Amino acid sequence: MNTYFKTTLAILAISMIFWSCGGSGDSNAPKAESTGTTTGLTDTEIKIGSFGPLTGPAALWGNIMKGMDAYFKMINDEGGVNGRKINFVMKDDAYDPSRTVPGVRELVQRDEVFAFVGGIGTAPCMSVMDYLVEENIPWISPISGGTHWSIPLKKNIFSVLPYYIDEAVIQTTHAIETMGSEKIGIIYQNDDVGKSALVGARSVLKAKGLDFVAEVPVEITDTDLNSHIARLKDSGAETVLLWTLPRQGVITVTSANVIGYKPNWIASFILSDMALMHDLTKGAWEGVIFGSFATPPYDYTNEKIVKYKTALAKYYPDVRWGVFSFAGFMYGEPFIEGLKRAGKDVTRENLIAAMNSIDAYDLIGTTLSFSEDNHQGLRSMQLLKCVGAEEYEVVSDQITSKSDIHALVAELEHM
C-alpha cells in the first residue's frame, strides 16, 4: 500500500511539472493563445504520434506503421503540407495495453504531439481513448473496427476502418445467401474484436433461423490450436469465419490443411495481407475469402498504388509490399486531406472542423465521409478470394451493412 501511494504521488508530481510547462496538449492554454502557436506545431513542422506492435504476437501488423511512416516521408519529399513537414513519432507497444498507456502519455507530455494518426488494435486503443478524448487531441484513423471510436460520437476521433460487426454481417450474409452454407463455424480472438464478429454474425444467423455449429475462442497467446481445429472439424462446419491474429490465422489454416480439413475460410480484413499469408502458409491460403474495404494493393493499373509501392521501396526496402504496408498509406491519407483543408493557420480545433468537411472522398476505391454527427467514415466492404501470391478474384462488389448497429452494440456490451 505504501508503494502504491508513493507511486501515485510521483505520478502526480510529474504531471504537475508537465502542466506547469504547458505540456498537457491543451490547445486552449494561454501560452498557445498568446503566441499564436499550438502544441506540436511550428512554422515549418507538425509533430504527430502513433503506436503499434513492431514486436510481439501481432508484429506483422507493424508494417502498417512502417507504411504510414513511408507515406509521411513521401509527403515531406513533395514539400509537406501548407509549408510544414510531418514529424512522425512511433511507439512500439507490442500489442500490450500496459505499454500503450505510458507510451501515449509520453507522446503527449514529452514529445508534445499535435495529433495522433493510427494506433493499432482495439485493446491498446481502448486503453488510451478516454485520455485522448479528455485532452481533445485529434485522433485520425484508430486502426480497429471496434465501435468505441464513433459510438457514442467523440468530437476528436475519426474512424476509417469499417466496424467488425458490419464486416461479420457481410461475411455471414455472403456465406448463406451466395455460397449456400448452413453449417457455419467461427474461430475468433477472445476479446472485443472476436466478440464483435460473434454479435454481427449471430444477428444474420438468427434472422435465417440458423446458429453456429461451432464457436471456438482463441487467446492471443495460444500457439497450439490442434484442439481448436478438431472442434471445428468435428462440428461439420463447411464454412468457417476466421477472426484471429495473423499468427493464429497461419497456424489455423496450415494445421487444418495438414489433417485434410478444408472448409470454406472467410477471413476478416485483419488477415487480408494476401501475399504475406500466402507465403507464411506455403500456399495454403489459396481459396481463402477475405474482406477488403478498398482497391487491393496488387492492382498495378492504379497509379496511386504504384506510387505508394515505390515510396515504400524507397524508405523501407526490406518491408514487403502488401495489404498491411499499403494500409498505412490509406490510414495516413485522411489526416493529410484534413490538414490541407485546415489551411496554414492550423489548430487542433480547425483540423477537427476540416475533418468534418470530408465528404465522398475517394480513398482508393471506396468513399470516405465524415460530418459533425458521424465520425465513422466507412461501413462497406467487398469480398475477395486469394488465388495466388498476388492474384485475387473479386467475389463481391462493395457491400454496405444495413445492420442496426446501435442495437448490436448494446448486445455486445452485455456479453
C-alpha positions in Angstrom: 0.0 0.0 0.0 2.9 2.4 0.8 4.5 1.6 -2.5 1.2 2.4 -4.3 0.8 5.8 -2.6 4.5 6.7 -3.3 4.0 5.8 -7.0 0.8 7.8 -7.2 2.4 10.8 -5.6 5.3 10.6 -8.0 3.0 10.4 -11.0 1.1 13.5 -9.7 4.3 15.4 -9.2 5.5 14.6 -12.7 2.0 15.6 -14.1 2.3 19.0 -12.3 5.6 19.6 -14.0 4.1 18.9 -17.4 1.1 21.0 -16.7 3.2 23.9 -15.5 5.3 23.7 -18.7 2.3 23.7 -20.9 2.9 20.1 -22.0 -0.7 18.8 -21.4 -1.6 19.2 -25.1 -4.4 21.7 -24.4 -4.6 23.9 -27.5 -6.6 26.5 -25.4 -3.8 27.1 -22.9 -2.8 30.8 -22.5 0.6 30.2 -24.0 -0.9 28.9 -27.2 -3.3 31.8 -27.4 -0.6 34.5 -26.8 2.0 33.1 -29.2 -0.3 32.1 -32.0 1.1 28.6 -31.9 -0.2 25.2 -30.6 1.3 22.1 -29.2 3.4 20.1 -31.6 3.3 22.9 -34.3 5.9 25.3 -35.6 6.1 27.3 -38.8 7.9 24.5 -40.5 6.8 21.3 -38.8 3.9 19.5 -37.4 4.5 16.6 -35.0 2.2 13.6 -34.9 2.2 10.4 -32.9 1.2 6.8 -33.3 1.6 3.4 -31.6 1.5 -0.2 -32.6 3.2 -3.7 -32.4 6.6 -3.5 -34.0 7.4 -6.5 -31.8 5.3 -9.2 -30.0 2.5 -11.5 -31.1 0.9 -9.1 -33.6 4.2 -7.8 -35.0 3.1 -8.5 -38.6 0.8 -5.5 -38.2 3.8 -3.4 -37.5 4.1 -3.0 -41.3 1.1 -0.7 -41.1 3.1 1.8 -39.1 6.1 1.5 -41.5 3.8 2.1 -44.4 2.4 5.2 -42.7 5.9 6.4 -41.9 6.8 5.9 -45.6 3.7 7.9 -46.6 4.6 10.9 -44.5 8.2 10.8 -45.7 6.9 10.9 -49.3 4.6 13.8 -48.4 7.7 15.6 -46.9 9.7 15.0 -50.0 6.9 16.5 -52.0 7.2 19.7 -49.9 4.9 18.9 -46.9 1.5 20.4 -46.3 1.0 24.2 -46.3 4.7 24.8 -45.7 5.1 22.2 -42.9 6.9 18.9 -42.8 5.5 15.9 -40.9 7.5 14.8 -37.9 6.1 11.3 -37.3 6.9 9.7 -33.9 6.1 6.0 -33.4 5.9 4.0 -30.2 6.2 0.2 -30.1 3.7 -1.2 -27.6 3.9 -4.9 -28.7 0.1 -5.0 -28.7 0.2 -4.7 -24.9 -2.1 -2.0 -23.4 0.1 -1.8 -20.4 2.8 -0.5 -22.7 0.4 1.6 -24.8 -0.6 3.8 -21.9 2.8 5.1 -20.8 3.9 5.3 -24.5 0.9 7.6 -25.4 1.4 9.7 -22.3 5.0 10.2 -23.3 4.0 11.2 -26.8 1.6 13.8 -25.4 3.6 15.1 -22.4 7.2 14.8 -23.5 7.1 14.7 -27.3 4.1 17.2 -27.4 2.5 15.8 -30.5 -0.2 17.8 -32.3 -2.4 14.9 -33.2 -2.5 11.1 -33.4 -2.8 9.1 -36.6 -3.3 5.3 -36.5 -2.7 3.3 -33.3 -3.2 -0.4 -33.8 -5.6 -2.8 -32.0 -8.8 -2.5 -30.1 -7.5 -3.2 -26.6 -4.5 -0.8 -27.0 -6.6 1.9 -28.4 -9.3 1.5 -25.7 -6.6 1.8 -23.0 -5.9 5.4 -24.1 -9.2 6.5 -25.7 -10.6 8.4 -22.6 -7.3 10.1 -22.1 -7.1 11.4 -25.6 -10.7 12.5 -25.6 -10.1 14.4 -22.3 -7.1 16.1 -23.9 -9.1 16.8 -27.0 -6.2 15.8 -29.2 -7.3 15.0 -32.8 -7.0 11.2 -33.5 -7.4 10.1 -37.1 -7.8 6.5 -38.1 -7.5 4.4 -35.0 -6.7 1.0 -36.6 -9.6 -1.0 -35.2 -13.0 -1.9 -36.4 -14.4 -1.5 -32.9 -17.4 0.7 -32.4 -16.0 2.6 -29.5 -14.4 5.4 -31.6 -17.7 6.7 -33.0 -20.5 5.2 -30.8 -21.1 7.4 -29.0 -19.5 10.1 -31.1 -16.3 11.6 -29.8 -15.5 15.1 -31.1 -11.8 14.5 -31.7 -11.8 10.9 -33.1 -12.4 10.0 -36.8 -12.6 6.3 -37.6 -11.8 4.8 -41.1 -11.8 1.0 -40.7 -15.4 -0.4 -41.0 -16.9 -1.9 -37.9 -16.1 -5.5 -37.2 -19.8 -6.1 -36.5 -20.6 -4.9 -40.0 -17.9 -7.0 -41.6 -19.2 -10.1 -39.9 -22.7 -9.3 -41.1 -21.4 -9.0 -44.6 -19.4 -12.3 -44.3 -22.3 -14.3 -42.9 -24.8 -13.0 -45.4 -22.5 -14.0 -48.2 -21.9 -17.4 -46.8 -25.6 -18.1 -46.5 -27.1 -16.3 -49.5 -24.3 -16.7 -52.1 -22.4 -19.8 -51.0 -25.5 -21.7 -49.7 -23.8 -22.6 -46.4 -25.9 -23.7 -43.5 -23.2 -25.3 -41.4 -21.1 -22.3 -40.3 -18.4 -22.2 -37.6 -16.2 -19.4 -36.3 -12.8 -19.3 -34.7 -12.3 -16.0 -33.0 -10.0 -13.9 -30.9 -11.4 -14.0 -27.4 -11.7 -10.2 -26.9 -13.7 -7.3 -28.2 -12.6 -8.0 -31.8 -13.8 -11.6 -31.9 -16.9 -10.9 -29.8 -17.9 -8.1 -32.2 -17.8 -10.7 -35.0 -19.9 -13.1 -33.0 -22.6 -10.5 -32.4 -22.7 -9.4 -36.1 -22.7 -13.0 -37.4 -25.2 -14.2 -34.9 -27.7 -11.5 -35.9 -27.7 -12.8 -39.5 -27.8 -16.5 -38.5 -30.8 -15.8 -36.2 -32.7 -14.0 -38.9 -32.2 -17.0 -41.1 -33.2 -19.5 -38.4 -29.7 -20.8 -38.0 -26.9 -20.9 -35.4 -23.2 -21.5 -35.4 -22.3 -25.2 -35.4 -19.1 -24.3 -33.6 -17.9 -21.2 -31.8 -14.1 -21.6 -30.9 -12.4 -18.9 -28.9 -8.6 -18.3 -29.2 -6.4 -16.4 -26.7 -3.8 -14.1 -28.3 -1.1 -16.1 -26.6 -2.3 -19.5 -28.0 0.0 -21.3 -30.4 -1.2 -24.9 -30.2 -4.5 -24.9 -32.0 -4.9 -28.6 -32.7 -7.8 -28.9 -30.3 -9.5 -25.8 -31.7 -9.3 -27.2 -35.3 -10.5 -30.6 -34.1 -13.7 -28.9 -32.7 -14.3 -27.2 -36.0 -13.8 -30.4 -38.0 -16.0 -32.5 -35.6 -18.8 -29.9 -35.9 -19.0 -30.5 -39.6 -18.6 -26.8 -40.3 -18.5 -26.3 -44.1 -17.7 -22.6 -43.8 -15.5 -21.1 -41.1 -15.3 -17.4 -40.2 -11.6 -16.7 -39.3 -11.1 -13.9 -36.7 -7.7 -14.2 -35.2 -4.3 -12.5 -35.1 -2.2 -13.2 -38.2 0.0 -15.7 -36.3 -3.1 -17.8 -35.3 -4.6 -17.4 -38.7 -1.5 -19.0 -40.3 -1.5 -21.8 -37.7 -5.2 -22.5 -38.2 -5.2 -22.8 -42.0 -1.9 -24.7 -42.3 -2.8 -27.1 -39.5 -6.3 -27.8 -40.8 -4.8 -28.3 -44.3 -2.4 -31.0 -42.9 -5.2 -33.1 -41.5 -7.3 -32.7 -44.6 -9.8 -30.3 -43.2 -10.6 -27.8 -45.9 -13.7 -25.8 -45.2 -14.5 -22.5 -47.0 -12.5 -20.0 -45.0 -13.8 -16.4 -44.8 -11.2 -14.3 -43.1 -11.5 -10.8 -41.6 -9.7 -7.8 -43.0 -7.2 -8.1 -40.2 -5.9 -11.2 -42.1 -6.1 -9.7 -45.5 -2.4 -9.3 -46.3 -2.8 -11.9 -49.0 0.8 -12.1 -50.2 2.1 -12.4 -46.7 -0.4 -15.0 -45.6 0.2 -17.0 -48.8 3.9 -17.0 -48.1 3.6 -17.9 -44.4 1.2 -20.7 -45.1 3.3 -22.0 -48.1 0.3 -21.6 -50.4 -2.4 -23.0 -48.1 -4.0 -19.5 -48.1 -5.2 -20.1 -51.7 -9.0 -20.2 -51.7 -9.4 -18.1 -48.6 -12.0 -15.4 -49.0 -11.3 -12.1 -47.1 -12.6 -8.7 -46.6 -11.2 -5.5 -48.3 -12.5 -2.0 -47.9 -10.6 -0.5 -50.8 -8.8 -1.4 -54.0 -6.3 -4.2 -53.3 -2.6 -3.2 -53.3 -1.9 -5.6 -56.2 -3.9 -3.6 -58.7 -0.9 -2.1 -60.5 -3.0 -0.4 -63.1 -3.9 2.1 -60.3 -1.4 5.0 -60.4 -1.7 5.8 -56.7 -1.0 2.2 -55.7 2.1 2.2 -57.9 3.3 5.5 -56.4 2.8 4.2 -52.8 4.6 0.9 -53.6 7.5 2.9 -55.0 7.6 5.0 -51.9 7.6 2.0 -49.6 10.6 0.5 -51.5 12.4 3.8 -51.2 12.0 4.3 -47.4 11.6 0.7 -46.2 13.3 -1.5 -48.8 13.2 -4.5 -46.5 9.4 -4.3 -45.9 7.2 -6.5 -48.1 4.5 -4.6 -50.1 1.1 -5.9 -49.2 -2.2 -5.0 -47.5 -0.6 -4.1 -44.2 2.0 -1.7 -45.5 -0.5 -0.3 -48.1 -3.0 0.2 -45.2 -0.5 2.6 -43.6 -0.7 4.9 -46.6 -4.5 4.7 -46.6 -4.8 5.5 -42.8 -2.5 8.4 -43.2 -4.3 9.9 -46.3 -7.4 11.2 -44.5 -5.2 13.1 -42.0 -3.3 14.7 -44.8 -6.5 15.6 -46.6 -7.9 17.2 -43.3 -4.6 19.1 -42.8 -4.7 20.5 -46.3 -8.3 21.7 -45.7 -7.4 23.3 -42.3 -5.0 25.7 -44.1 -1.7 27.2 -43.0 -3.1 28.6 -39.7 -4.0 25.2 -38.4 -5.1 24.5 -34.9 -6.5 21.4 -33.3 -10.0 22.9 -33.5 -9.9 23.8 -37.2 -8.3 20.4 -38.0 -11.3 18.8 -36.4 -13.6 21.1 -38.3 -11.8 20.3 -41.6 -12.1 16.5 -40.9 -15.9 17.1 -40.5 -16.0 18.6 -44.0 -14.6 15.5 -45.8 -17.5 14.1 -47.8 -17.4 11.4 -50.6 -13.6 11.4 -50.6 -12.2 8.8 -52.9 -10.0 6.6 -50.7 -8.6 4.4 -53.4 -11.7 2.5 -54.5 -14.0 3.4 -51.6 -15.8 6.5 -50.5 -15.0 8.2 -47.2 -17.3 10.6 -45.5 -17.4 12.4 -42.1 -19.7 15.1 -40.6 -20.3 16.7 -37.2 -22.8 13.9 -36.5 -20.9 11.0 -38.0 -17.2 10.1 -37.3 -17.4 6.6 -38.8 -16.1 7.1 -42.3 -16.9 3.7 -43.9 -19.5 1.0 -43.3 -18.9 -1.1 -46.5 -16.6 -3.8 -47.7 -16.1 -6.1 -50.7 -15.0 -9.7 -50.6 -12.0 -11.1 -52.5 -10.6 -14.6 -52.9 -6.9 -15.5 -52.8 -5.9 -17.4 -55.9 -2.1 -16.8 -55.8 0.6 -14.8 -54.0 -0.7 -11.5 -55.6 -3.6 -12.9 -57.6 -7.1 -12.5 -56.4 -10.7 -13.0 -57.6 -13.3 -10.4 -56.9 -16.1 -12.2 -55.0 -18.4 -9.3 -54.4 -18.9 -5.6 -55.1 -18.7 -3.1 -52.2 -21.5 -4.2 -49.8 -22.8 -1.7 -47.2 -24.0 -3.2 -44.0 -27.7 -2.5 -43.1 -27.3 -3.8 -39.6 -29.0 -2.0 -36.7 -25.5 -1.1 -35.3 -26.8 0.6 -32.1 -28.8 -2.5 -31.1 -25.9 -4.8 -31.8 -23.5 -2.6 -29.8 -25.9 -2.8 -26.9 -25.9 -6.6 -27.3 -22.0 -6.6 -27.4 -21.8 -4.6 -24.2 -23.8 -7.3 -22.4 -21.6 -10.2 -23.5 
